[in-house]
Amino acid sequence: MKQTPRHVLPIIVLAQFAGTSLWFAVNAVMPDLQIQMGWPASDVGRLTSALQLGFIAGTLVFAVLAIADRFSSRRVFLLCSLAGSLCTLGALAHVDDFLALLMWRATTGFFLAGIYPVGMKIASQWFPKGLGVALGWLVGALVLGSASAHGIRALSSQLPWSTVMLSVAGLAAAGGLMLFALIPEPPQKSMQVKQLQWQALASLWTDWRVRSSVLGYFGHMWELYTLWVLAPLILATRFEGTQLSIAAFSVIGVGALGCILGGLGAKRWGSAKVATLQLGMSGLCCLLAPWFMSASLEWMMAWLLIWGVTVAGDSPQFSTLTASNAPPHAVGSVLTLTNCIGFGISIVSIELFTSLATWHDLSTLLPWLGLGPLLGIWAMRPLLKKQMP
């Protein structure tokens, strides 16, 4: 097998960053919309849940039709990047109609199903032996992409808020075009399938290795997106305006560091140990919320940054374990279905915690996010035993 060209991983990473910038395009400008439209703070949770629901629908359709395993992953990534970009422009055009905005965000989520998991499949085809490192960079790009709208808002605080949505739409389209133009078809293509492989998808439960990593991932998803949605609310107790946008970008975006360092650590200690360690650390951050919410600003930010690093850093290692143990001819569909269920869990968590946040103090709610890491660590025990000498 020929050595993978050096430019392949950076291009995939940049394209993933650009495509996933669509994720929080509206969340970043929500304070402006609340002032202009008079919307309540709870609407940010509804908009995020709409996007997550669209993503679930997309991943389910992609898995049932085996889109990622029947067609060129490059073409799927390109078409979904362009479609997601157009949906963001549609959301901008109908931003004064909340129901229409919900629909546009749900449709954006649908097309994100052809960006995030498909990008992981492209990486798995190019880097079958170094997948933990490759996915560390790739999911790090997802994290930065998710935070990028907050970063753009911080940079353009003196410009109209529409600048953020226009910038994100252009970024996503450029990412899809860049990947399609600069990355050839992978040398190790997976065998194309003509129909859904039910037995392969059933490996989520029937194969103990896949089941362990998937259940660990589900525990991770209970915590991850809910923290990202609540982070601006937590930070709003200490910051406002541009400072709030910078702080939110930092807390979410620092997760990229956890993904990259976790990928490097996986080369030495294995993906199962790295994922479980980070899951345990983020769970501890949940439990310590009552103390750090009332601590000095320095200690509070240190806590949030550590939480931001670890809450995202385990994600690529869960994907690595699942991709490595799934049936080779259905890796794309297994990853897509896993994402589908995981994001369904995230919707339940987001809706529950954002609703309760209107009635209860965040310091009393955040420790309950630790239930996900606790169950995830329990599920990962079989893989940890396998790695032990």
N, C-alpha and C positions, 0 to 999 in steps of 0.2 A: 504493500500500500504506500502511495506517495505521501510525503509529509504535507500536512495541511499548510497552505499559504499563510504567512503571518498576518495578512490584512483581514482574514476571515473573521476571527473573533472580535476585533475592534469594530468592524462594520456591523456585525450582528448585535453587539452591545449598544452601539449608537442608534441603530434602527429600533431596538427594543425600548430604549430610553425615549426616543421621539414618539413612538406609537403609544406608549402607555402614559404620555403626558396628558392624554385625553381624560384620564381617570378623575382628577379632581379639578377640572377646568371651571366648573360652576362653584364648587366649594370655596375656591380661593377668592371669588368675588362676592360671596354670599353676604358679608357685612354691608357691601355697597347696595346689593339688591334689597336687603332688609330695610335700609334707610329709604331707598327710592320707591319700593313697592309696599312697604309696611308689613312684610312677612315676619312671622314669629321665628325664633331661633330653632325650634323643632323641625322646621322645614328642611334644614340642611341634612338631617337624618333621612327624611323622606326622599330627597333627591339622590342621596347616596344609595339608599335601598333600591330605588328605581333602576339605577345603573347596575347594581349587583344582580337584580332580578333579570335584567336584560342579558347580562353576562351568563347567568345560569341557563336561560333559554338558548342562548347561542351555543354554549358548550354542550348542552343536551342534543341540539340539532346536529352539531358537528360530530358528536360521538355516534349518534344513531345512524347518520349517513356516512360515517367513516371518512369525512371530508379530508382530514389531515393525513390519512393513509391511502386515499384513492387518487388524490390530485397533487400537483407540484406544490410543495410547502411555500416556495418563493412566491408563486402566483397568488396563493391564498392570502399570504401576508400582505402583498401589495394591494390586492383588491379590498381587503378589510381596513387597511390603513387609509386608503382614499375614501372609503365609505364612512369610516369613523370621523374623518376630517369634515366631510359634508354634513354629517349629523350635528357636529359642534357648531357649524355655521347655521344650521337650521335652528338649533337651540338659541343662538344669539338673535336670530330674526324673530323668534316668538318668546323672548324672555319675559315679556309682560303678561303672558298667559301661563299660570303655574301648571295647569293640567297639560298644556302643550309641551311645556318645558320637561315635565315628568316623562312624557312619551319620547321626546328627543333624547333624553338621557338614557332611557331604557334601550332605545335603538343603538345608541353609542355603545352601551354595554354589550349588546349582541355582537357587534363587530369586533369588540375587544377580544372576543373568544377566538378570533382568527389572528390575533397578534401575540398575546401572552403565551398560551400553550403551544401555538405553532412555532413561535420563536424558540421555545425549549426543544421542540422536536428537531428543528434545523440544527441546533447546537449538538443534540445527541447524535445526529448523523455525521457531523464533522469531527466530533471529539468523543468517540465511544470509550476510549481508555482514560481520558482526563476529564470526565464529565463533571465531577465535583467542583473542580476549579472553574471550568467553563460556565457552569450554571451559577457559580458564585458571582462571577462578573455579570452574567445575564440577569439574574434576579436583582442584583445591585442596580442595574440599569432600570429595572422595573420600579424599584423603590425611589430612585432619583427622578424617574419620569413622573411618578405619582406626586412627588413633592414639588415638581418643577412649576406648576401653576402658582403655588405660593411664592416661589422664588421670582417668577416673572412679575407677580403682583407687587412684590417688594421693590423691584427695580423700576416699575412703572406706576408708582403710587400717585404721581402727579398727572398721569395721563388718564383718559377715560377707561373705566373698568373693561370695556369691550376689547381693549388692546390685548388683554390676557387671553380671551377666547379666540381672537383672530390669530394670535401668535401660536397658540396650542394647535389650532387647526392646520396652520402652515407647517408646523414642526412635524406633525403626524404624517402628513402627505409626503413631506421630504424624506422621512425615514423609510417609508415603504418603497419609494422610488429608488433610494440609495441602495437598499438591500437587494432589490431585484436587478439593478444595473451592475452592481459590483460583486455579487456573490453568485458563482455558478451553481449548477445542480451538484449536490454532494456526491463524492465518489462511492460512498457506501449507502446506496438507496435501500430503504426497507422494501420488502416484497409488497407490491400493490395488491390490495384486496378489492373484491367486487361487491361485497356485502358486509353487513355488520357481523363481527365475530363475537357471538354471545358468550362462548366459552372463555375467550380472551378477556372480555370485560368482567366476567364473573371472578377473575383472578383477584379482584379487589377484596373478595372474601375467602375464596377457596385456597389461595396461595398464602401461607402464613407470613412469608417475607413481605409480599405486597400489602397484605392486611395490616401488618405492624406499622409500616411507614405511612400508609394512608390514614390510619386512625391517629397516629402522631400528628400528621398534617391537619386533621380535622380539629384537634385540640388547639393547635397553633392558630387556625382560622377563627376560632371563637374569640381570640384576643386581638389579632392583628388589626383588622380594619376598624374595629370599634375604637381601639386606641387612636388610630389615625383620624377618625371622625371627631373624637372627644378632645384630641390634643389642642386645637384652637380654643376650646372652651376652658380647658385647664389653664392654658397660657393667658387667656383673657383676664384671669384673676390678678395678673401682674403686668400685662402689656396691653398696648392698643396701637392701632394704625400700622405704620410701616414696621415698627418693632415687633408687633404681633406676627406679621407675615414672615419676617426674618426668622423669628423663633420657631414658628410652625414648620417652615422649610428645613430648619436645622434638625428639629426633633424627628421629623419623618425621613429626611434625606440622609441622616447619619446611619440609617439602617443599611445603606449601601456598603458602608465600611464593615459592618457585621457580616454581610454576605460574602465580601471579598476575603476577609480574614478567615471566615469559616471554610471557604473553599480551599484556601492554602492549608489550614489546619487539618482538613479531611485527608490530604495526601499523607499525613503522618499518623493520625489517630483514627481515621475512618469516618465516614459520613454519619453513622449511627451515634457515635460518641459525641461528635461536634454538635449535631442537632439536639441531642438530649441535654447537653450542657447548656446551650443557649436557651432552650425551652425552660429549663429550671431557673436560670437567671432572670428571665423575663417574668416568670411566675412569682419569683421573690419580689420583683419590683411592684407587682400588683399588690402583694400583701403589705408592702411598706408604704403604700399611698397615704394612709392617715397621718403618718409622721412627716413625710416630705411635703405634703400639700401645705402644711403650716410652718415649714422650715424657712430659713433665710432664702433669698433669691438664688444665691450661689449653690446652696445644697439642693434646692428644688430643680435647678437646671441640670446639675450633675446627675441627679436621679433620672430625669426625663431623657437625657442623652444616653445614659447606660441602657435604659429601657428601650429607646429607639434603636440602639445597636442590636440588642439581643432579640427583640420582638420580631425583627425581619430576618436576622442572620441565619436562622435555622431553616428557612423556607427552601433555599436551593438544595440543601442536603436531603430534605424529605423528597424533593423531586428527583434527585439523583438516585436515591434508593429505590423509588418506585419505577423509574425508567430502566434501571439496571436489572430489576427482577421481573418486570412485566414481559409477556410474550413478545418477542422481537418484531413480529409482523403487525403488532397492534399497539406499539408504544404511544403513538399520537392519540389514539382513541382512549387508551387507559388514562393518560395524563389529562385529557380533556374532560373525561367523566369525573375524575378525581377533583379537578377544579370546580366542576359543576356542583358537586355535593358540598365541597368546602365553602363555596361562596353562598350556598343556601344557608349553611350554618352561620356565616357572617351576617346575613340579613336578619336572622333571628336575634343575634347578639346586638347588632346596631339598633334595631327597633326597640328592643327591650331596654337597653341602657340609655338611649337618647330620650325615651319616654319617661323613665324613672328619674332622669337628671332634672326634669322640670319640677319634681317633688322632693328629691333627696339631694343631700350634699354629695359632691363627687368623691370626697374623701371616704365616704362610707360605701360608695358603689364600686369603685375601682378594684378593691380586693376580690370581688366576685368574678372578675375577669380571670383570676388565677385558677378557676375550675378547669379551663381549657388546658393550660400547661400541665396541671396535675393529672388529668386523664390521658394526655398525650405521653407523658413520661411512663405511666403505667403500661400503655400500649407498646412502647418501644422496648420493653424488657427482652423479648425474644431475640431481637436483632443485636442488642447489647451483649447478650450471652454468646451469640454466634461470633462476635468480634473478639471476645476474650481469649487469650492464649491458653 
